[in-house]
Amino acid sequence: MTDPTPPPVADRIRVRTDLIASMRAEAARSDGQVGIVLAGAIAAAGFIATTWPPTHLPTVVAVLWWVGMGTAAGGITALGLSLFPAVPPRRPVAPPAAVFHCWDVLAAADAGVLGDALDRTPTAVAAADRQTHTLAAILAAKWHGNRIGLALLGTAMILLAATGITGLATS
C-alpha cells in the first residue's frame, strides 16, 4: 500500500526542475543537429539548382527534378520552422495576474507591477508544472517538425537521384 501523503516540496520541485533541465537540453541538442542538417540541405539544394538546372532536361526528367526540389524546399521549410522559437507572440494585454513566461515579466514590468505579479505567481510547484507542460509541448512540436522535414528531405534525395538516373538513361 502506498502512502497518500505527497513527497516534500523540495523533492517535488527537484523532479520538475530536472525534467525542465532535461527538456531544455534536448531542445538545444535537437536544434544543433537540425541546424547542421538544414545547412547541408540548403547547400545541396542550391548546388543542384545552380549546377544542374532543369532547362535542358527531357520533360519527364524535368518533372522529377521539380518535384524533388519542391520536396526539398518543403523539408527545408519544416526544419526551419522547427528551429523557430516557440515563444508565444507578445500580445498587448493588461498586466498579468501572475508570471509564467518572459512576456508576462515584460508586461508586468512595463506596467510597474512586476513585484506584485511575481508575488501572485502560484507556488513554485504549480509554476514548475506549467513550465514543464509548456516545454513538453514545445519539444513535441519540434520533434514533429523534424520528422516531417527529414522525411521530406529523404524523399527529395530519392527523387533527385531518380532524376539523375533517368536523365542518364535518356541521354
N, C-alpha and C positions, 0 to 999 in steps of 0.2 A: 504494500500500500504506500502511495506517495504522500509526502507532507504537503498539505494545501497552502502553506504559507510561502509566499514568493521569496526568492533569494534576496539578500541585502541589496540596497540600491546601488552600491558601488559595483557589485558583481553584475547587476543588470546593465549598468552603464558600460562596463568593460566589454560585455558581449556586443553591445550596439556599436561602440566605438571601434572594436576590432572588425566588425562587419563593414562599417563605413570605410575604414582604412583599407581593407581588402578590396572593396569595390572601387575605390579611387585608384588604387594601384593597378587593378585590372583594366580600368578605363584608360589609364596612361599607357599601359603595355599595348592595348588594342590600338590606340591612336598612333603609337610609334610604328607598329607593324603595318597598319593600314597606310600610314604616310609613305612608307617605303614602297609598298605595292602601288599606291596611287602615282607616285613619281615615276616609277618604271612604266606603268600603263600609259601615262601621258606621253612619256618619251617615245615609247614604242608606237603609239598611235600617230604621233607627229612624224616619226621616221617613216612609217608606212605611207602616210598621206603625202609626204613630200618626195619620197624616192620611188614610189610605185603608184602613181595616180591612175584612176580607172579610165582615163580618156581614151587610151589606145587598146583597151581590153575588149574581147568579144562580149556581147551583151550578157550572156549567162554568167560569165566570169565577173563582169562589172556589177551585176546584181548581187552576187555573193560578196564582192568587195564592199558594196554599200551597206548590205545587211550586217556584215562583220564590223564595219566601222561604226554603224549605228548602235549595235550591241555593245561595242567597246565604250562608246560615249555614254550609254546607259549605265554601264558598270562603273565608269569613272564618276558619273554623277552620284550614283548610290554611295560609293565610297566617300566622296567628298561630303555628302550630306551626313554620313555617319561621323565625320570628324567635326562637323559644325557644332558649336557649343550648344548644349541642351538647356541653357538658361532660359527660363520663360521670359517673354518680352516684358519690358517695363511699361506699365500702364499708369497713366496719371489717375491716381485714386486718393481717397482720403488716407491720412496716416494709418498704418496698420495697427490693429489691436495688439498684435504680438509679432515677434520677429522669427521668421523661419528661413528667409532667403536673403541674398545680397540686396535685392531690390527693396525688401522690407526695411533693411538697415538704412538704405539711402532715403527712402520716403519718410521714415521716421526722423532721420537726421535733418532732412530738408524742412520738416515741419517743426523742428526744435523739440521733439518728444522722444528722442532715441532712448534715453534712460528709462522713461516710463514704459515704453514699448518692450524693452528688454525685461523690465520687472514683471510685465504682464505675460511674458512668454511662459508657457506651461513648464512643468517640471522638466528637468534635464532628460528624464526617461521619455517623456512624451515628445520632446523636441528631437531626441535621437531616433525615436521610432519614425517620425515624419521624415527626417533626413535619410534614414535607411530605406524607406519606401521610395523616396524620390530618386535616390541613387540607383536602386534596383531597376526602376522604370527606365532611367537614362541608359543604363548598361544593356538592358534587354533591347531597347531601340537601336543602340549601336551594333549589337550582335546581329540583329535582324538586317540592318542596312549592310553590314559587312557580308553576310551570307548572300544577299541579293547581288551586291556588287561583284563578289568573287565568282558567283555562278554566271553572271553576265560576261565577265572578262574571260572565263573559261570557254564559254560558248563562242565569244568573239575569236579566241585563239583557234578554235576548231574551224570556224567559218573562214577565217583568213588563211589558215593552212589549206583548206579545201579550195580556196580561191587560187592559191599558188599551184596546187596540184592540177586543178582543172585548167588553169592558164597554161601550164607546161604541156598538158595533154593536147590542148587545142592549137598549140603553136606549131 
